[in-house]
Amino acid sequence: MKFNSGQLNQKIKILDFTGDTSDGYGGSIPNAVVYWETFAKVTPVRSGRSLEANQERLIPAMKFELRDRRDKVVVENMKIQYRGRDYQIISAIPDYTYWESLVIIGQASNPPER
């Protein structure tokens, strides 16, 4: 992925779920912790059937492109927070073609507000 750092202009947070809080009924609730706060290039994943997808209310997906760091490991059980919305990570693919970058595909995990 070749793009200049000026295109990394959207602030995102990558959330990790570490530790649990008791729910009082013998179960537990995972705690969301900000694992990494960085800038990314964010674009919607294009669908050839966008009109049908709108009518069927399919969940939108986004592509997040950011610089990869050796000290950070992004896995599928994490979430991305972008503009007040959470995106479940579907895939995280490193791309070392031009420079170390990471391409993450995320699907909205909370419905849009109407």
GROMACS elastic network, one bead per residue, 0.5 to 0.9 nm:
[ bonds ]
;  ai    aj funct       b0    kb
    1    65     6  0.83510   500
    1    95     6  0.65504   500
    1    96     6  0.78682   500
    1    97     6  0.66004   500
    1    98     6  0.66099   500
    1    99     6  0.78215   500
    1   100     6  0.88219   500
    1   101     6  0.70109   500
    1   102     6  0.86953   500
    1   103     6  0.84741   500
    2    97     6  0.79771   500
    2    98     6  0.61006   500
    2    99     6  0.76324   500
    2   101     6  0.87895   500
    3     6     6  0.81519   500
    3     7     6  0.66908   500
    3     8     6  0.85061   500
    4     7     6  0.58300   500
    4     8     6  0.76234   500
    5     8     6  0.53276   500
    5     9     6  0.80738   500
    5    40     6  0.89618   500
    5    67     6  0.88290   500
    6     9     6  0.64322   500
    7    10     6  0.83703   500
    7    40     6  0.75413   500
    7    41     6  0.57500   500
    8    11     6  0.82523   500
    8    38     6  0.89584   500
    8    39     6  0.53613   500
    8    42     6  0.80570   500
    8    65     6  0.77495   500
    8    66     6  0.68553   500
    8    67     6  0.86773   500
    9    39     6  0.57874   500
    9    40     6  0.59607   500
    9    41     6  0.61887   500
    9    42     6  0.84124   500
   10    38     6  0.83516   500
   10    39     6  0.52664   500
   10    40     6  0.52256   500
   10    41     6  0.61028   500
   10    42     6  0.66962   500
   10    82     6  0.82421   500
   11    37     6  0.73510   500
   11    38     6  0.58496   500
   11    40     6  0.63412   500
   11    41     6  0.88254   500
   11    82     6  0.71147   500
   11    83     6  0.83326   500
   12    36     6  0.83987   500
   12    37     6  0.59491   500
   12    38     6  0.56826   500
   12    39     6  0.59385   500
   12    40     6  0.68104   500
   12    64     6  0.88888   500
   12    80     6  0.67174   500
   12    81     6  0.58234   500
   12    82     6  0.51184   500
   12    83     6  0.78680   500
   13    34     6  0.64640   500
   13    35     6  0.74729   500
   13    36     6  0.58429   500
   13    38     6  0.65041   500
   13    39     6  0.85717   500
   13    79     6  0.82950   500
   13    80     6  0.56044   500
   13    81     6  0.50515   500
   13    82     6  0.67743   500
   14    33     6  0.85236   500
   14    34     6  0.60066   500
   14    35     6  0.55893   500
   14    36     6  0.51349   500
   14    37     6  0.63041   500
   14    38     6  0.82623   500
   14    74     6  0.82556   500
   14    78     6  0.68945   500
   14    79     6  0.57683   500
   14    81     6  0.62857   500
   14    82     6  0.89625   500
   15    32     6  0.59566   500
   15    33     6  0.54522   500
   15    35     6  0.52858   500
   15    36     6  0.71345   500
   15    37     6  0.88376   500
   15    78     6  0.56602   500
   15    79     6  0.51050   500
   15    80     6  0.59804   500
   15    81     6  0.71900   500
   16    31     6  0.81081   500
   16    32     6  0.56557   500
   16    33     6  0.52896   500
   16    34     6  0.63018   500
   16    35     6  0.56248   500
   16    36     6  0.87484   500
   16    74     6  0.89775   500
   16    77     6  0.76456   500
   16    78     6  0.50409   500
   16    79     6  0.68195   500
   17    20     6  0.82786   500
   17    30     6  0.57541   500
   17    31     6  0.53151   500
   17    33     6  0.60607   500
   17    34     6  0.87486   500
   17    35     6  0.89207   500
   17    77     6  0.79892   500
   17    78     6  0.68715   500
   17    79     6  0.86732   500
   18    30     6  0.64997   500
   18    31     6  0.58097   500
   18    32     6  0.66850   500
   18    33     6  0.68572   500
   19    29     6  0.85374   500
   19    30     6  0.59933   500
   19    31     6  0.58503   500
   19    32     6  0.85029   500
   20    28     6  0.56692   500
   20    29     6  0.53269   500
   20    31     6  0.56589   500
   21    24     6  0.88995   500
   21    27     6  0.85348   500
   21    28     6  0.53714   500
   21    29     6  0.50802   500
   21    30     6  0.62796   500
   21    31     6  0.67789   500
   22    25     6  0.75616   500
   22    26     6  0.69053   500
   22    27     6  0.59835   500
   22    29     6  0.61845   500
   22    30     6  0.88425   500
   23    26     6  0.67214   500
   23    27     6  0.55916   500
   23    28     6  0.52140   500
   23    29     6  0.61737   500
   24    27     6  0.69752   500
   24    28     6  0.80227   500
   25    28     6  0.82359   500
   32    35     6  0.88945   500
   32    79     6  0.89974   500
   34    37     6  0.70804   500
   35    72     6  0.85530   500
   36    72     6  0.78645   500
   38    66     6  0.79341   500
   38    67     6  0.88075   500
   39    65     6  0.88216   500
   39    66     6  0.67171   500
   39    67     6  0.84406   500
   40    64     6  0.60066   500
   40    65     6  0.53702   500
   40    67     6  0.77304   500
   41    63     6  0.79870   500
   41    64     6  0.57422   500
   41    65     6  0.50549   500
   41    66     6  0.65065   500
   42    62     6  0.68024   500
   42    63     6  0.56924   500
   42    65     6  0.65133   500
   42    66     6  0.89231   500
   43    46     6  0.87038   500
   43    62     6  0.57742   500
   43    63     6  0.52646   500
   43    64     6  0.67654   500
   43    65     6  0.85502   500
   44    60     6  0.77251   500
   44    61     6  0.61758   500
   44    63     6  0.58923   500
   44    64     6  0.87692   500
   45    60     6  0.78028   500
   45    61     6  0.55541   500
   45    62     6  0.51474   500
   45    63     6  0.59500   500
   45   105     6  0.81043   500
   46    49     6  0.87587   500
   46    50     6  0.77801   500
   46    61     6  0.84237   500
   46    62     6  0.87135   500
   47    50     6  0.53486   500
   47    53     6  0.79839   500
   48    51     6  0.85381   500
   49    52     6  0.53169   500
   49    53     6  0.59879   500
   49    54     6  0.86238   500
   50    54     6  0.60831   500
   50    55     6  0.86150   500
   51    54     6  0.51408   500
   51    55     6  0.63384   500
   51    56     6  0.86820   500
   52    55     6  0.50819   500
   52    56     6  0.60855   500
   52    57     6  0.83828   500
   52    58     6  0.86838   500
   53    56     6  0.51226   500
   53    57     6  0.58767   500
   53    58     6  0.52361   500
   53    59     6  0.82436   500
   53    60     6  0.87171   500
   54    58     6  0.64505   500
   54    59     6  0.89305   500
   55    58     6  0.79044   500
   57    60     6  0.86347   500
   59   107     6  0.67067   500
   59   108     6  0.61138   500
   59   109     6  0.79459   500
   59   110     6  0.89229   500
   59   111     6  0.77463   500
   60   106     6  0.86821   500
   60   107     6  0.60021   500
   60   108     6  0.59106   500
   61    87     6  0.79472   500
   61   105     6  0.69479   500
   61   106     6  0.55420   500
   61   108     6  0.61860   500
   62    87     6  0.80730   500
   62   104     6  0.82633   500
   62   105     6  0.58487   500
   62   106     6  0.53537   500
   62   107     6  0.63778   500
   62   108     6  0.79734   500
   63   103     6  0.69064   500
   63   104     6  0.57745   500
   63   106     6  0.64284   500
   63   107     6  0.89652   500
   64   102     6  0.80593   500
   64   103     6  0.57766   500
   64   104     6  0.50185   500
   64   105     6  0.63111   500
   64   106     6  0.76126   500
   65   101     6  0.69618   500
   65   102     6  0.57707   500
   65   104     6  0.63693   500
   65   105     6  0.88196   500
   66   100     6  0.88018   500
   66   101     6  0.56155   500
   66   102     6  0.53278   500
   66   103     6  0.66115   500
   66   104     6  0.82755   500
   67    99     6  0.81984   500
   67   100     6  0.60135   500
   67   102     6  0.58391   500
   67   103     6  0.87417   500
   68    71     6  0.88559   500
   68    72     6  0.76549   500
   68    73     6  0.88985   500
   68    94     6  0.72325   500
   68    95     6  0.85622   500
   68    99     6  0.88335   500
   68   100     6  0.53896   500
   68   102     6  0.51095   500
   68   103     6  0.88186   500
   69    72     6  0.54924   500
   69    73     6  0.80100   500
   69   100     6  0.77133   500
   69   101     6  0.82356   500
   69   102     6  0.86753   500
   70    73     6  0.74722   500
   74    77     6  0.85886   500
   74    78     6  0.71030   500
   74    89     6  0.88335   500
   74    92     6  0.67033   500
   74   104     6  0.88537   500
   75    78     6  0.59816   500
   75    79     6  0.89768   500
   75    89     6  0.74796   500
   75    90     6  0.88705   500
   75    91     6  0.77069   500
   75    92     6  0.67251   500
   76    79     6  0.77820   500
   76    88     6  0.75176   500
   76    89     6  0.50318   500
   76    90     6  0.58998   500
   76    91     6  0.62304   500
   76    92     6  0.72386   500
   77    88     6  0.75136   500
   77    89     6  0.68289   500
   77    90     6  0.86218   500
   78    87     6  0.89028   500
   78    88     6  0.67388   500
   78    89     6  0.61845   500
   79    86     6  0.64142   500
   79    87     6  0.55133   500
   79    89     6  0.56156   500
   79   106     6  0.79460   500
   79   109     6  0.87781   500
   80    85     6  0.81659   500
   80    86     6  0.56290   500
   80    87     6  0.50072   500
   80    88     6  0.65302   500
   80    89     6  0.69750   500
   80   106     6  0.73869   500
   81    84     6  0.63649   500
   81    85     6  0.55863   500
   81    87     6  0.62887   500
   82    85     6  0.53843   500
   82    86     6  0.64596   500
   82    87     6  0.76173   500
   83    86     6  0.84270   500
   85   108     6  0.71560   500
   85   109     6  0.78787   500
   85   110     6  0.68195   500
   85   111     6  0.86521   500
   85   112     6  0.82001   500
   86   106     6  0.88050   500
   86   107     6  0.82745   500
   86   108     6  0.58872   500
   86   109     6  0.56768   500
   86   110     6  0.63162   500
   87    90     6  0.88133   500
   87   105     6  0.87290   500
   87   106     6  0.50641   500
   87   109     6  0.52799   500
   87   110     6  0.77486   500
   88   105     6  0.84508   500
   88   106     6  0.52064   500
   88   107     6  0.52262   500
   88   108     6  0.62115   500
   88   109     6  0.57781   500
   89    92     6  0.72322   500
   89   104     6  0.68443   500
   89   105     6  0.60106   500
   89   107     6  0.65860   500
   89   108     6  0.89774   500
   90   104     6  0.74690   500
   90   105     6  0.55005   500
   90   106     6  0.53322   500
   90   107     6  0.67789   500
   91   103     6  0.80396   500
   91   104     6  0.56364   500
   91   105     6  0.53245   500
   91   106     6  0.72240   500
   92   102     6  0.67434   500
   92   103     6  0.57446   500
   92   105     6  0.65896   500
   92   106     6  0.88793   500
   93   101     6  0.86190   500
   93   102     6  0.57325   500
   93   103     6  0.51406   500
   93   104     6  0.62823   500
   93   105     6  0.85811   500
   94   100     6  0.73214   500
   94   101     6  0.59051   500
   94   103     6  0.61688   500
   94   104     6  0.85668   500
   95    98     6  0.79373   500
   95    99     6  0.75547   500
   95   100     6  0.61795   500
   95   101     6  0.52147   500
   95   102     6  0.58147   500
   95   103     6  0.71324   500
   96    99     6  0.52020   500
   96   101     6  0.62398   500
   96   102     6  0.84021   500
   97   100     6  0.75349   500
   97   101     6  0.84977   500
   98   101     6  0.83440   500
  106   109     6  0.87900   500
  108   111     6  0.71437   500
  108   112     6  0.85167   500
  110   113     6  0.89870   500
